[in-house]
C-alpha cells in the first residue's frame, strides 16, 4: 500500500465511524396514482383547517387502526393536527404524522372537492388510501387545484405518496410551501421535502420507515510510517470517493455508509 493511501485510511476513519442511523428510505415508484373518488368515502367537503376520524381496518405499525385526516394534506395517529402551518420534522415533535403534501389547503372555494378514503385488499395485505381531490390553496386568484394521495400498506409497513396534479399556478406549486415525509412512524422520521418545490405531478414516492440502526463494520487503524510521500492521482481519487460514500443527505434523510 502506498504511504499516502495509508494516510488516507487513517484520516477517513474518524468521519466513517459516526455515520450510522435508521435505514428509512424514500425512492421513486412507478405505481400510478389511484383515483378513488368514485368508490371512496367523501369527507371534509367545504372544510378549512379541519380534521375527521376514520378507521383504516388494520393496525398500522402498531399504532392502531384509528387515524385522523386533515384537510391540510396530512394524516396521523393520536392527537389530531389541523394546523395550516407546515413544519420541518427535524425541528418539531408532533407525534405520529404522515404528510404527503402538508400545506394550507381548503375545500370551500367553488371548484374544490374534498377528501376521500378507502381500504382495499385482503387481510394481512390491505392498503388504506386517502385522496385529497382538487384542493385549493389560499391564493383565491390562482385557480390551480391539486390532487394527491397517501397509501398505507399493511403487509410491508410502507407508505406511498402519489401526485396527480401539484401545480397550483402560483408560487406554492410543486410543494414549494409544503412538508413531505413522515415522523413518529416505527420510531423514525424522514423529511423528504420542506418548502422545496421539488414534487412533480404524475409521480409517486415509496417510503419505508425503519428505525433499526445500521451496523458499522470495524475498520482497523493503519499506522502511517511515511508522511512525506507524494500522493498518486489514483490515491487522491480513492480518498475523495471513499469519504463521499459515507455521506448523509440531511434533507431527505437517506443515509448510506
Secondary structure, 3 states (H helix, E strand, C coil): CCHHHHHHHHHHHHHHHCCCCECCEEEEECCCCCCCCCCCEEECCCCECCEEEEECCCCCCCCCCEEEEECCCEEEECCCCCCCCCCCCCCCCCCEEEEEEECCCECCCCCCCEEEEEEECCCCCCEEEEEEEEEECCCCCCCCCEEEEEEEECCCCEEEEEEEECCCCCCCHHHCCCEEEEEEECCEEEEEEECCCCCCCCEEEEEECCCCECCCCCCCCCCCCCCCCCCCHHHHHHHHHHHHHCEEECCCCEEEC
